[in-house]
Amino acid sequence: MLSVTRRASFLLGYNPLWVFAQLLGLLALILIGILFDKKHTAGGYNWKTSPFNYHPLMMTIGLLFCYGNAILSYRTLTRVPKFTVKLVHACLLVLSLIFALVGLTAIIRVKNESKPPSSHFMSLHAWMGLITIILFVFQWIFGFCCFLFPTLSLEIRQLYMPSHRLWGKTIFSMALITILMGITEAGAFEAFFVGQDANRSVRLMMIFFGLFTAGFGFIVNYLLEKNDFQRPSDPDNDSLNNNNNNKK
């Protein structure tokens, strides 16, 4: 049970910020969905003819919104049993990875099917995205084996937990930077940032998408770093957090 002081901290601090972050995240998803619709981008959402348009949408849903909520789950669901939260955390990360892999497949198809085929990973954005997904896959595998199945010894989990948290935040920050780099690269490539009136609506949507994305990422990282919002110890569960000050 949360103490009265800690409960007040959640009600007055964590909950409003979490709701605001969700609003920013949903606005970012709406804007990226509109930006690559056929009204603003040739082809719209057609996997056969225009797979690229799925790339930014899938990456934003997966690596920003789902991943951000996954790493907040231990702090958001403080009244839910810890094992249930573990399952929610793992499932959100699986969903995040699925969206990310669809987005990666989309851009690979574009490169392979262009005439002539284009070279892969020719920009910093591409390399950052690839490294982020590779780290994500290893992080999920190690976390699953360590904390869910087969579940390693308490001593190993205590040793690994600080690294697990560090890499979780690092991967999220890398994803955030890569998404912002990608939308800037796309806008520059299409010359949307040139001051023509015809591009004004698209340019503004890209700018606000970037602001909403950055805002969501900033709040998520703040909620993760604030010790007042950490999940209290579970006396009936393992004592994994006993030797760590910065809890989830």
N, C-alpha and C positions, 0 to 999 in steps of 0.2 A: 504494500500500500504506500502511496505517496504521502509524505508529510504535508501539513497544511501550508507551510512555507513553499515547499517544492511544487505543490499543486497550484498555488497562486502564481508561481513563476511560469508554469506552463500556460495557465489561462491568460495571463497578462502579457507574456512574452512569446513563448513558442507558438501557440495556436494562431494568433493574428499574423505572425510572420509566415507561418506555414501556409495559411490561406492565401496570403498575398503572393507567395511564391507560386502556388498553384494557378492563380489568376494570370501571373506573368507567363508561366509555362504554357497555359492553354492559349493565351493570346499569340504567343510565338508559333504554336502549332497551327492556329487558324491562318496566320499571315503566310507561313511557308506553304500551307496548302493552297492558298489563293494565288500566291506568286507563280507557282508552276502549273496552274490550271490553264486550259487552252485559251482563256481570255487574255492572258498575259504572256504565255509561252507557247510556241508552236508545238502542236501535237497533243498537249494536255497529258492526262494520265492514261496512257495506252502502252501496256507492257511490250507489245509486239513492235510498235513503230516508234515509241518515244520512251524507252526505259530510263533515260537519264532523269526525267522529271520525278521519278520515284526516289532517286538517290538522296536529295536533301530532305525530303519529307521523312523517309524511313530513318535516316541518321538522327534527325531531330527528335522523332518519337522515341527511338531506342536509346541513344547515347545521352540525350539531354533529359527528357521527361521521365521515362521509365527508370533509367539508371539513377537519376537524382532522387526519385522517391524510394528506390530500393535502398540506397545508403542512408536514408533518413528513417527507414522503417522501425529500427530499434528505438528511436526517440519519439516517433509518432505514435507507436502502438504500445505505450508504457503499461497499459492495463491488460494487455493480451499476454497469455502464457509465452514464455521465452521460446519454447520449441515451435509453437505456432508462428511466432515472428520469424524464426529461422526459415521456415517453409515459405512464408510470404516474401522474405528477402531473396531467397534462392529463386523462387518463381518469377519475381519481377526482373531479376537479372537474366534469367533464361529468355523472358519476353524481350528484354532489351537487346540481348545478343541476336535473337531471331530477326528483329527489325534491322539491326546493324548489318547482318549478313545479307539480307535482301537488298539493302542499300549498296553494299559492296558489289553484289552480283550485278546490280543495275549498271554501275559505272564500268565494270569489266565488260559487260555486253556492249556498251556504247563503243568502247575502244576497239573491241574485236570486230564489230560489225560495220565500222566506218570504212569508207572507201577512199584510199587504202587504209588498212588497219592502223590505228594509232598506237604509239608506244605507251606502256603503262608507267605510272609513278614518275611523272616528269616534273612534279612540283613539290614544294614543301608541304602543301596541304595534303597531297596524296600520301606522302611518306608519314606524316603525322597521323593520318587516319589509319594507315596500315599498322603502325606500331601500337596505336591505341587499341585496336581490335585484338592484336596478338597478345598484348598484356592482359586484356580483358579475359580472353579465353583461359590463359594460365591462372589468372587470379580466381576465376570461377572454379576451375578444376581443383586447385589447391584448397580453396575454401570449402568446397563440397566434401572432399575427402577428409579434411581435418575436422570439420564441425558437424557434418550430417551423416555421412556414410563413407567408410566404416567407422568414423569418429576415432581420432587418435587420443592418446593419453592426455590427462589434464596438464601435465608438465609441458608436453609438446604444444598443446593449444595455448598455454600461457606464453610460451616463447614466441609463437607465430602470430598471436593476435596483434601486437603493435605493427608488425609489417603488413598484415592484412588490412588494417585500417589506413595505414600510410598509403599503400598502393591503391586502395579504393578511392581515396581522395585525389591521388595523383592521376589516375585514369579518368576520373570525372573532369578534372581541370584540363587535361589534355584534350578530351572530347569537346569541351566548351571552346577552347582556343581553336581547335580544328574546324568546328562549325562556323565560327566567326570568320576564320580565314576563308572558308569555302564560299560563304555568301558574298564576301568582298571580292573574291576572285571571279565569281560568276557575274557580279555587277560590272566589274571592270572589263571582263571579256565581251560582254554584250553592250558596253559603252552606256550603261544606264546612269552612270555618274557624270556624264557630260550634261551640261546645263540646257538641254532642250525641253520644252514644255511637254512634248509627247512622252517623255520618260519620267515626268514628275511623280505620277502616282506609283509607278514601280519603284522608283528611287526612294520615296518616302516609306513604302512598305518594307523595303530592304533595311532601311535605317532603323525603323521601329522594331523590326524583327531582331536586329542586332541588339538593340537596347533591352528588349524584353528577355532575350536569351541571356545577356550578361547579367541582368537583374536577377533572374532565376538562379543562375549559377552563384552569384554573390550571396544571396540569402541562404541557399543550401549549404555553402561552405561556412557561413556564419553560424548557422544552427548546429553544424557539426563541431565547431570549435568551442562553442559556449558550454562551459562545464555545468552551468545551472540546468541545462536541458538534457543532461546525460540520463540514461536509463538507470534506475536504482538497482542495487544488487538483488538477486533472486535467491533468498535463503534456501528454498526448497530445490533449487537447481544446482548446477556445479558452481564452484567458487572461482570461475575463470577470471573474473574481473578484480579479484582481491588485490592483485599486485599491479594494477593499472589505474592511473588517475584519470586519464581521458577516456571515459567509457562512451559507448555508443548512445 
